[in-house]
């Protein structure tokens, strides 16, 4: 059986879920108002509800409803329909789902998060697990209207098959439900939280009047998903340019409001307006430079088509400045939809002396200089690769200028993806890059995401074999892990939820990966209001138990200039460190992430590490500092600010 055929089988198995008959179920709850018993949530009547009691007094949150399905099933999702009677009281907000085989021993949550406060059907999909008992726990009322909880209907769905996952390959953990379809994401340095957003609405990007963005924040420590509607900056931030600046602020440009610039300041937790760009843009590429300025180019999806040459933003002058010497034409693909798609989603890397390396998605690579009026020079073709729109490029070894590129398709849509993989090596700005073709991925992918890990491996997740936006057909459910030592890809355990167009992935401080989103297409069937967490095998023993991790107990300085040194104390012997820059991602592109491997000078459990002396390698901004054992087990990261010289 071919890997592609296996992937298609898995995808259609996911579709072939069955609603479990509720005929024999018994249902209990911590509380109910007479006439609104818990059985009303499984009676196949949307006009009746379970409601916690409100007389003579309201019972305090949290509340729970527990279902005994009378036999064990391999379950893969739960649906919750809020009350449909025109009264919103009791809509579930923050929640958890736990399961049990015997009704005595309960699992840790298989799903967490916050549901949208409306009457739509909520679907929570999770990795298939055997269970007889299912408990939905309401931690908050979605609109903070009171202490109630209510439900019109709850259903549980069984998978068509179940195979216990191999812990040797890592595993997918709890699903995180969001009150919106997260189409963009950024790591926040001051907390390690994940900021996500959709558009002016939770499930669509089209038809709005501009000026508002719905956001949510996931806290990996408390497992709480909070939400905020951002209107003070007058910016619908769907389909933007995105990068994290030297101060750790996500800088969001263009998109639905094509000329806008907005910055999120994590310290005071506020959004602030920046200056408008000189050229309106949507789907543009954006990258933070060695001197802290921000470069953008392309973006004909919005704001007019063509001529989207480079410009640069300085937070010191608070101005965008056109760079006429940075034309977009050399980096255009040959997309069948013309320039509307040809200048989208460039693979940009800030490099030495304020330069920018454009690795793709066009087969033609380029150097851009940002001094004066700017400059451009060809960097050569990406070997025999095709144009690779919606592919991925990751700087896994910044010290040596090495970039892994994978996948993509010749055209933005209605185009077969490739499994192509290459290693690009860059050095002196303006000098053509060297490119080596390596063995391909196991699966062809467009709209996938790629994340560099502390040990230098690269995690590639999601995507489609045939690129069609807003669909999950031909979704690739198996991630892969690329090993830079062997140069090979290993197929990993399958995910529960397709991640295709508008999906993203980021590295978390604990060395796991969060992978979420997909859709944002209104009434379509492919809106994914969620994310999953992947635990790599480097965090596990061979029997699947948690590996013993090193712990960073102290760092001599929370900030360091390029070329500076840091002394790190750990609780056990370590042999290596790595710095990985905080990431941001939208539309398969993360121009922030890069990894620097550091070999320490070690004395017992005290290590001294030297940050590279070139700000083009160690870009200014916040980085995750990981300590690794000889077996490659990483610590939880400490956060370090690297400043330019």
Secondary structure, 3 states (H helix, E strand, C coil): CCHHHHHHHHHHHHHCCEECCCCCCEEEECCCCCCCCHHHHHCCCCCCCEECCCCCCCCCCCEEEEEEEEEEEEEEEEEEECCCCCCCCCCECEEEEEEECCCCCECCCCEEEECCCCCCEEEEEEEEEEEEEEEEEECCECCCCCCCCEECEEEEEECCCCCCCCHHHCEEEEEEECCCCCCEEEECCCCCCEEEECCCCCCECCCCCCCCEEEEEEECCCCEEEEEEECCCCCCCCCCEEEECCCCCEEEECCCCCCCEEEEECCCCEEEECCCCCCCCECCEEEECCCCCEEEECCECCCCCCCCCCEEEECCCCEEEECCCCCCHHHCCCCCCCHHHHCCCCEEEECHHHCEEEEECCCEEEEEECCCCCEEEEEEECCCCCCCECCEEEEEECCCCEEEEECCECCCCCEEECCCEEEEECCCCCCCCEEEEECCCCCCCECCEEEECCCCCEEEECCECEECCCCCCCECCEEEEEECCCCEEEEEEECCCCCCCCEEEEECCCCCEEEEECCCECCCCCCCCEEEEEECHHHECCCCCECCCCCEEEECCCEEECCCEEEEEECCCCCEEEEEECCEEECCECCCCEEEEECCEEECCEEEEECCCCCCCCCCEEEEEEEECCCCCECCCEEEEEECC
